[in-house]
Amino acid sequence: MEQVLRLGSGSAGAGAALHARAWLPEGAMRAVVVLAHGYAEHLGRYEYFAGKLNAAGIGVYALDHWGHGKSDGAYGFVPAFSAFTDGVELLLAEVERAHPKVPRFLIGHSMGGLIAALHLQSHQSHYAGAILSGPAIKASEEPSKLLILVSRLLSRLAPKLGVLALDAGGVSRDPAVVAAYLADPLVYSGKMSARLAAEMFDAMARAREGAGRISLPLLIAHGEDDRLTAPVGSQFLFDHVASSDKALRLYPGLYHEIFNEPERDSVIGDVVAWIDQHLPK
């Protein structure tokens, strides 16, 4: 089932059409996941992940963020980070409408983990729990104050100027995954704009500052050899959230996309087991 969601007039991306998709199990659905993907990618890269959850009786809803995949917007750019969080709010509302009595869980990967961390500060009561995979809470190389200042200046003067590029080789240790990533026409391979970089830095700071407002059951998972987002950011989040039920799992040797590493079945199995443990009695 594929859908189009539209951002309302109060959003930075007002009027934008967002591509969304649902993967639903054939039998009874025990839980449903709201999924937020990472920067430069799209929801189609989670087909295998969603299939594994479906086999366990868990539905998955995802959307392409503003400026990603098949959604409206410019690749590598965002007018304001709120366009991303507003999109997740829309998706949550659709899931609540379609499945009002099914327990909900939030899963966010990379930038999607950052989006999820901000979303939870105001919407955690809508979920039974949340799982953050390699969340972008801290950069792999902490930006200097000068870089942040320059990014903010360029964000105003030349907002679409490309300033940062991702290392695709850091996505996975599986060469086939990297090759598919590079060949995917819906994956953005250009540079991140000055506006998005500045918005990202500010969003990361807000996520760290507001971590204490998160109190729902939380699982944070990170590859120890992640070169794209820093495992110390996950450690920071784990240390500062108010959740009494929280877990941090660091996977030795794994790169950034733990759901696309050679060990992915084991990692996804951990996610399913955690959801099982946190279903309402």
TORDREN-893726 format. One line per field, with one value per residue (C-alpha): residue number from 1; residue in three letters; x negated, y negated, z negated. Coordinates in nm, 4 decimals. Example, Ala and Ser with C-alpha at 12.3 -4.5 7.8 and 13.67 -1.06 7.14 Angstrom:
BEGIN
pos = 1; 2;
code = ALA; SER;
east = -1.2300; -1.3670;
north = 0.4500; 0.1060;
up = -0.7800; -0.7140;
//
This chain:
BEGIN
pos = 1; 2; 3; 4; 5; 6; 7; 8; 9; 10; 11; 12; 13; 14; 15; 16; 17; 18; 19; 20; 21; 22; 23; 24; 25; 26; 27; 28; 29; 30; 31; 32; 33; 34; 35; 36; 37; 38; 39; 40; 41; 42; 43; 44; 45; 46; 47; 48; 49; 50; 51; 52; 53; 54; 55; 56; 57; 58; 59; 60; 61; 62; 63; 64; 65; 66; 67; 68; 69; 70; 71; 72; 73; 74; 75; 76; 77; 78; 79; 80; 81; 82; 83; 84; 85; 86; 87; 88; 89; 90; 91; 92; 93; 94; 95; 96; 97; 98; 99; 100; 101; 102; 103; 104; 105; 106; 107; 108; 109; 110; 111; 112; 113; 114; 115; 116; 117; 118; 119; 120; 121; 122; 123; 124; 125; 126; 127; 128; 129; 130; 131; 132; 133; 134; 135; 136; 137; 138; 139; 140; 141; 142; 143; 144; 145; 146; 147; 148; 149; 150; 151; 152; 153; 154; 155; 156; 157; 158; 159; 160; 161; 162; 163; 164; 165; 166; 167; 168; 169; 170; 171; 172; 173; 174; 175; 176; 177; 178; 179; 180; 181; 182; 183; 184; 185; 186; 187; 188; 189; 190; 191; 192; 193; 194; 195; 196; 197; 198; 199; 200; 201; 202; 203; 204; 205; 206; 207; 208; 209; 210; 211; 212; 213; 214; 215; 216; 217; 218; 219; 220; 221; 222; 223; 224; 225; 226; 227; 228; 229; 230; 231; 232; 233; 234; 235; 236; 237; 238; 239; 240; 241; 242; 243; 244; 245; 246; 247; 248; 249; 250; 251; 252; 253; 254; 255; 256; 257; 258; 259; 260; 261; 262; 263; 264; 265; 266; 267; 268; 269; 270; 271; 272; 273; 274; 275; 276; 277; 278; 279; 280; 281;
code = MET; GLU; GLN; VAL; LEU; ARG; LEU; GLY; SER; GLY; SER; ALA; GLY; ALA; GLY; ALA; ALA; LEU; HIS; ALA; ARG; ALA; TRP; LEU; PRO; GLU; GLY; ALA; MET; ARG; ALA; VAL; VAL; VAL; LEU; ALA; HIS; GLY; TYR; ALA; GLU; HIS; LEU; GLY; ARG; TYR; GLU; TYR; PHE; ALA; GLY; LYS; LEU; ASN; ALA; ALA; GLY; ILE; GLY; VAL; TYR; ALA; LEU; ASP; HIS; TRP; GLY; HIS; GLY; LYS; SER; ASP; GLY; ALA; TYR; GLY; PHE; VAL; PRO; ALA; PHE; SER; ALA; PHE; THR; ASP; GLY; VAL; GLU; LEU; LEU; LEU; ALA; GLU; VAL; GLU; ARG; ALA; HIS; PRO; LYS; VAL; PRO; ARG; PHE; LEU; ILE; GLY; HIS; SER; MET; GLY; GLY; LEU; ILE; ALA; ALA; LEU; HIS; LEU; GLN; SER; HIS; GLN; SER; HIS; TYR; ALA; GLY; ALA; ILE; LEU; SER; GLY; PRO; ALA; ILE; LYS; ALA; SER; GLU; GLU; PRO; SER; LYS; LEU; LEU; ILE; LEU; VAL; SER; ARG; LEU; LEU; SER; ARG; LEU; ALA; PRO; LYS; LEU; GLY; VAL; LEU; ALA; LEU; ASP; ALA; GLY; GLY; VAL; SER; ARG; ASP; PRO; ALA; VAL; VAL; ALA; ALA; TYR; LEU; ALA; ASP; PRO; LEU; VAL; TYR; SER; GLY; LYS; MET; SER; ALA; ARG; LEU; ALA; ALA; GLU; MET; PHE; ASP; ALA; MET; ALA; ARG; ALA; ARG; GLU; GLY; ALA; GLY; ARG; ILE; SER; LEU; PRO; LEU; LEU; ILE; ALA; HIS; GLY; GLU; ASP; ASP; ARG; LEU; THR; ALA; PRO; VAL; GLY; SER; GLN; PHE; LEU; PHE; ASP; HIS; VAL; ALA; SER; SER; ASP; LYS; ALA; LEU; ARG; LEU; TYR; PRO; GLY; LEU; TYR; HIS; GLU; ILE; PHE; ASN; GLU; PRO; GLU; ARG; ASP; SER; VAL; ILE; GLY; ASP; VAL; VAL; ALA; TRP; ILE; ASP; GLN; HIS; LEU; PRO; LYS;
east = 0.0000; -0.1495; -0.0183; -0.0790; -0.0732; -0.0713; -0.2303; 0.0064; -0.0208; -0.1985; -0.5018; -0.8257; -0.7514; -0.3880; -0.1983; -0.4704; -0.3596; -0.5387; -0.5630; -0.4662; -0.4322; -0.2959; -0.4159; -0.1522; -0.1660; 0.0731; 0.2112; 0.2922; 0.0810; -0.0642; -0.2388; -0.3024; -0.6230; -0.6595; -0.9919; -1.2155; -1.4998; -1.8388; -1.9835; -2.0138; -1.8329; -1.4680; -1.2074; -1.2575; -1.5878; -1.3920; -1.2059; -1.4045; -1.3817; -1.0042; -0.9646; -1.1375; -0.9121; -0.6028; -0.7011; -0.6909; -0.3428; -0.4651; -0.3436; -0.5724; -0.4831; -0.7523; -0.7760; -1.0385; -1.1358; -1.0994; -1.3635; -1.4255; -1.3284; -0.9947; -0.8818; -0.8687; -1.1587; -1.5185; -1.7738; -2.0394; -1.8407; -1.5635; -1.4041; -1.3958; -1.4486; -1.0848; -0.9847; -1.1258; -0.9612; -0.6319; -0.6405; -0.6787; -0.3851; -0.1753; -0.2787; -0.1975; 0.1493; 0.2076; 0.0999; 0.3268; 0.6186; 0.5598; 0.4714; 0.6061; 0.5839; 0.2455; -0.0601; -0.2939; -0.6741; -0.9023; -1.2221; -1.4671; -1.7976; -2.0834; -1.9281; -1.5987; -1.7213; -1.7811; -1.4349; -1.2914; -1.4744; -1.3220; -0.9785; -0.9771; -1.0262; -0.6687; -0.5003; -0.6351; -0.2939; -0.1793; -0.4274; -0.4855; -0.8592; -1.1258; -1.4369; -1.7147; -1.9724; -2.2991; -2.1238; -2.2942; -2.3306; -2.6985; -2.9017; -3.1803; -3.4135; -3.2870; -3.2542; -3.4587; -3.2892; -3.4247; -3.2621; -2.9282; -2.9555; -3.0418; -2.7566; -2.5075; -2.6401; -2.6232; -2.2778; -2.1560; -2.3703; -2.3909; -2.1519; -2.1795; -2.5584; -2.6997; -2.9332; -2.9486; -2.9549; -2.8966; -3.1462; -2.9395; -3.2012; -3.1005; -2.7465; -2.8179; -3.0976; -2.9030; -3.0336; -2.7000; -2.5147; -2.7567; -2.7318; -2.3512; -2.3582; -2.5785; -2.3673; -2.0306; -1.8810; -1.6753; -1.9849; -2.1329; -2.5085; -2.5738; -2.6828; -2.4670; -2.3628; -2.4767; -2.1180; -2.0707; -2.4132; -2.3307; -1.9837; -2.1376; -2.3939; -2.1194; -1.8890; -2.1650; -2.2174; -1.8414; -1.8302; -2.1105; -1.9604; -1.6137; -1.7218; -1.5996; -1.2412; -1.2436; -1.1122; -0.9512; -1.1121; -1.4093; -1.6573; -1.9615; -2.1709; -2.4958; -2.7761; -3.1012; -3.2920; -3.0384; -3.2271; -2.9209; -2.7570; -2.9458; -2.8701; -2.9542; -2.6348; -2.4329; -2.6174; -2.5331; -2.1667; -2.1592; -2.3200; -2.0853; -1.7355; -1.4993; -1.3812; -1.4020; -1.3659; -1.6516; -1.9216; -2.2322; -2.3639; -2.6963; -2.7705; -3.1460; -3.2851; -2.9595; -2.9435; -2.6677; -2.3699; -2.3343; -2.0198; -2.2272; -2.5398; -2.6242; -2.4884; -2.1584; -1.9332; -2.0728; -2.0366; -1.6794; -1.6076; -1.7195; -1.4754; -1.1855; -1.2706; -1.2813; -0.9427; -0.8006; -0.9249; -0.7585; -0.4157; -0.1471; -0.0352;
north = 0.0000; -0.3325; -0.6750; -1.0449; -1.2621; -1.6410; -1.8818; -2.1442; -2.5205; -2.5443; -2.3513; -2.4808; -2.2478; -2.3568; -2.1836; -1.9278; -1.5798; -1.3109; -0.9570; -0.6975; -0.3212; -0.0519; 0.3076; 0.5116; 0.8745; 1.1254; 1.2406; 1.0608; 0.7526; 0.7449; 0.4089; 0.1367; -0.0589; -0.4206; -0.4253; -0.7292; -0.6634; -0.8333; -1.1242; -1.0926; -0.7545; -0.6528; -0.4125; -0.1571; -0.0546; 0.0954; 0.3604; 0.6496; 0.5040; 0.4584; 0.8122; 0.9537; 0.7515; 0.8549; 1.2208; 1.1534; 0.9970; 0.6369; 0.3785; 0.1037; -0.2460; -0.4696; -0.7887; -0.9547; -1.2698; -1.6095; -1.6283; -1.2524; -0.9609; -1.0165; -1.3051; -1.6700; -1.8975; -1.9506; -1.6757; -1.7712; -2.0697; -2.1513; -2.4903; -2.4007; -2.0790; -2.0985; -1.9808; -1.6399; -1.6219; -1.7500; -1.4638; -1.2060; -1.3649; -1.3209; -0.9574; -0.8970; -1.0460; -0.8129; -0.5084; -0.6092; -0.6505; -0.3160; -0.1082; -0.2845; 0.0194; 0.1594; 0.0796; -0.1616; -0.1744; -0.4373; -0.3349; -0.5947; -0.5370; -0.7905; -1.1312; -0.9492; -0.8688; -1.2397; -1.3193; -1.0514; -1.1883; -1.5328; -1.3881; -1.1904; -1.5031; -1.6034; -1.2809; -0.9944; -0.9271; -0.7944; -0.5045; -0.1921; -0.2261; -0.3510; -0.2131; -0.4376; -0.2923; -0.4831; -0.8113; -1.1302; -1.2807; -1.3594; -1.3700; -1.1163; -1.4166; -1.6906; -2.0122; -2.3093; -2.6246; -2.7943; -2.5338; -2.5746; -2.9529; -2.9341; -2.6877; -2.9209; -3.2166; -3.0248; -2.8962; -3.2547; -3.3792; -3.0691; -2.8105; -2.5594; -2.5665; -2.2136; -2.1885; -1.8260; -1.4840; -1.1361; -0.8525; -0.5763; -0.3216; -0.3746; -0.2520; 0.1222; 0.3798; 0.5667; 0.4534; 0.5459; 0.3073; 0.0239; 0.0933; 0.0928; -0.2294; -0.4011; -0.2755; -0.3677; -0.6664; -0.7601; -0.7875; -1.1381; -1.1342; -1.5083; -1.7389; -1.8401; -2.2042; -2.4726; -2.5150; -2.1457; -2.1252; -2.4204; -2.2817; -1.9428; -2.0876; -2.2839; -1.9798; -1.7669; -2.0302; -2.0382; -1.6597; -1.6587; -1.9454; -1.7857; -1.4259; -1.4400; -1.4797; -1.1300; -0.8734; -0.5921; -0.2467; -0.2989; -0.0807; -0.2508; -0.0402; -0.1416; 0.0208; -0.0258; -0.0942; -0.3461; -0.6227; -0.8304; -0.8908; -0.8705; -0.5890; -0.8392; -1.0219; -0.7103; -0.6787; -1.0426; -0.9845; -0.6681; -0.8516; -1.1511; -1.0220; -0.9874; -0.6411; -0.3824; -0.1099; -0.1716; 0.0298; -0.0528; 0.2156; 0.1547; 0.4087; 0.4792; 0.4343; 0.3163; 0.0061; -0.2542; -0.0635; 0.2175; 0.3389; 0.3846; 0.5462; 0.9168; 0.9740; 0.8040; 1.1009; 1.1172; 0.7400; 0.7370; 1.0346; 0.8222; 0.5496; 0.7958; 0.9493; 0.6048; 0.5124; 0.8454; 0.7675; 0.4254; 0.5075; 0.3958; 0.6858;
up = 0.0000; 0.1106; 0.0125; 0.0577; -0.2537; -0.2369; -0.4803; -0.6191; -0.5955; -0.9295; -0.8092; -0.6597; -0.3668; -0.3339; -0.0546; 0.0155; 0.1190; -0.0792; 0.0521; -0.2106; -0.2154; -0.4451; -0.4685; -0.6523; -0.7716; -0.6190; -0.9531; -1.2761; -1.3483; -1.6991; -1.6653; -1.4088; -1.3490; -1.2372; -1.0503; -0.9842; -0.7384; -0.7231; -0.5274; -0.1457; -0.1301; -0.0973; -0.2353; 0.0431; -0.1134; -0.4075; -0.2073; -0.3608; -0.7115; -0.6798; -0.5474; -0.8536; -1.0837; -0.8874; -0.9332; -1.3082; -1.2893; -1.2959; -1.0433; -0.9134; -0.7900; -0.6404; -0.4397; -0.2247; -0.4138; -0.2493; 0.0272; 0.0254; 0.2477; 0.4208; 0.1982; 0.3006; 0.2169; 0.3241; 0.2607; 0.0066; -0.1172; -0.3621; -0.4368; -0.8084; -1.0044; -1.1142; -0.7637; -0.8652; -1.2076; -1.0642; -0.8138; -1.0905; -1.2744; -0.9591; -0.9315; -1.2981; -1.2474; -0.9506; -1.1541; -1.4424; -1.2015; -1.0303; -1.3379; -1.6488; -1.8769; -1.7684; -1.9881; -1.8108; -1.8092; -1.6557; -1.4728; -1.3440; -1.1673; -1.1425; -1.0631; -1.1140; -1.4653; -1.5209; -1.3838; -1.6143; -1.9198; -1.8583; -1.7763; -2.1011; -2.3099; -2.2248; -2.1049; -2.3155; -2.4712; -2.1322; -2.1418; -2.3482; -2.2849; -2.0464; -1.8782; -1.7485; -1.5083; -1.4724; -1.5623; -1.4469; -1.7928; -1.7490; -1.4280; -1.3730; -1.3676; -1.5964; -1.3908; -1.5031; -1.6239; -1.3117; -1.0835; -1.2613; -1.2348; -0.8641; -0.8023; -0.9686; -0.7697; -0.4406; -0.5386; -0.5161; -0.2258; -0.0021; -0.1517; 0.1338; 0.1627; 0.1190; -0.1807; -0.3042; -0.1371; -0.2843; -0.2506; -0.0893; -0.1915; -0.5526; -0.4940; -0.5203; -0.5173; -0.2483; 0.0963; 0.2566; 0.0249; 0.1057; 0.4799; 0.4655; 0.2630; 0.5213; 0.8130; 0.6607; 0.8470; 0.5392; 0.3196; 0.3228; 0.3875; 0.3999; 0.1208; -0.1718; -0.1440; -0.3834; -0.5081; -0.5845; -0.7512; -0.9767; -1.0514; -1.1305; -1.3731; -1.5506; -1.5622; -1.7156; -1.9844; -2.0582; -2.0792; -2.3352; -2.5345; -2.5435; -2.6020; -2.9615; -2.8400; -2.6878; -2.9346; -2.7338; -2.6900; -2.4590; -2.2720; -2.1169; -1.8790; -1.7095; -1.5125; -1.7022; -1.3779; -1.2472; -1.0623; -0.9715; -1.3096; -1.6363; -1.8837; -2.1594; -2.0583; -2.1372; -2.4668; -2.5447; -2.4691; -2.6788; -2.9719; -2.9589; -2.8767; -3.1719; -3.0681; -3.3438; -3.0818; -2.8398; -2.6670; -2.4632; -2.2280; -2.0576; -1.7839; -1.7534; -1.4029; -1.2435; -1.0254; -0.9994; -0.8570; -1.1085; -0.9289; -0.6106; -0.7537; -0.6999; -1.0527; -0.9726; -1.0514; -1.4033; -1.4515; -1.3182; -1.5432; -1.8387; -1.7316; -1.7041; -2.0426; -2.2063; -2.0587; -2.1815; -2.5315; -2.5285; -2.3955; -2.6428; -2.8599;
//
